[in-house]
Amino acid sequence: MEIQQLRYACAVAETGSFSRAAETCHIAQPSLSQQIQKLEEDLGARLFDRLGRRVRLTEAGQAFLPHARTILSQLDAARNSVAETSADTQGRITVGVIPTIAPYRMPGYTANFTRKFPAAKLRIVEETTPVLIDGLRDLSIDIAILALPLRHKDLETFTLHTEPLFAALPKTHPLARKKGLIMKELRGESFVMLRDGHCFRDLTIAACTHARITPNIAFESGQFSSLLGMVAAGIGVSIVPEMAVDTGAACHYARIMDPRASRTIVAAVLRGRSFSHVQRAFLSGMARQSSQGKKAAKTDLLPAVISQ
């Protein structure tokens, strides 16, 4: 008994015709008929009644057909598994991440991934939000790790983590004894802040605006570490996300208690695009790792094309 004979028999049963089955299987009808006959001889039973131009399954054929379909299905599944395994170890993925997340989250994400997929080609791109969104759109980036808000209908986002915001203060500051404060208590202060182009600057400005604060910006940088150094030197105060809180810096951190004082980190993908197994694995791995955190958001909303 040969696998092709099983395929031919299933095709005849499905089409009800030797000629149509031959067309479906891309084989000459005499050859298909000969293979069916050999299969029947091997089984010792007729599978089909030939009634002129019509073909009908015999009782033996009706008993045989489900098993033939099962064998073919399992064979296809075995081939797909082998193909996916090969792709898993050799796939490529490019992940974009904004600078205010990259040094705090990407080392852990990438370490876990490379342990599981040592042969995969992983590329990390650190850029601002507009550049990463352009990369998603031209498919040079597969997944981008960004912060809300994002108002782009062609992107699909999946929440990974929500974290509170903290005020970073010089240790000699009058508010440095407080564990928590509200934004309006920073009115009149000099601020050190991320420069234009960073989405966290926009979040900080929005928090100030909501508290009716017009910040006096004394220093700008592209790194939280530089801001914290300036805070420690007494140049001003700053707003940082929880992941950037550095106890090694000579600063005091007070949680901002305003209702909107938080940052939500998401994975963003181009809506409707397809993903390889390696790309799905990276995103699913981030979701699982984030779900282990105390403030992680639910990650069971990943679409089937990514999470399976």
SULRAGI-V630577 format. One line per field, one symbol per residue. ss: DSSP state (@ for helix, = for strand, . for the rest). phi: phi as a letter, one per 20 degrees, with the letter a starting at -180 (. if undefined). psi: psi as a letter, one per 20 degrees, with the letter a starting at -180 (. if undefined). A space follows every 50 residues. Layout:
BEGIN
ss = ???
phi = ???
psi = ???
END
This chain:
BEGIN
ss = ..@@@@@@@@@@@@@..@@@@@@@@...@@@@@@@@@@@@@@@....=== =..====.@@@@@@@@@@@@@@@@@@@@@@@@@@@@@@@@.======.@@ @@@@@@@@@@@@@@@@....======..@@@@@@@@@.....=====... ....================.........==.@@@@...=====....@@ @@@@@@@@@@.....======..@@@@@@@@@....=====@@@...... ======.....=========......@@@@@@@@@@@@@@@......... ...@@@@.
phi = .dgfffffffffffembfffffffelbffgffffffffffffembeecee dmeeccfeffffffggfffffffffffffffffffffgecfcbddebffe dgfedfgffffffffecfefedcdddbfggfffffffemfceccdccfec ccfeddccfdaccfdceecffefgefeeebbdgffefneeddbffgoeff ffffffffffelddfeeebcbdcfgffffffgenfrdbdcfgfefdffee cddcfeefgeebcdecedcffnfecffffffffffffffffeffdfefce dffgfdee
psi = pqghhgggghgghhhjphghhgghilqqghgghghgghghhhhkqphqpo mciqppprhgghhhghhghgghghgghgghggghgghgijrqpppqqqhj hgihhhggghggghhhmhiqnpppporrghghghhghjjipgpporqqqp mohjqpqophqpqrqqppqqijqhjiiqhqrqhiijpiqpqpqqrqiphh ghgggghgghjlpopoohqqrjphhhghghghijharrpqrhiipoihqm qpppppjqhjmrpppqpprppirrqrhgghhgghggggghiiqhjqrpjj jpqhhgi.
END
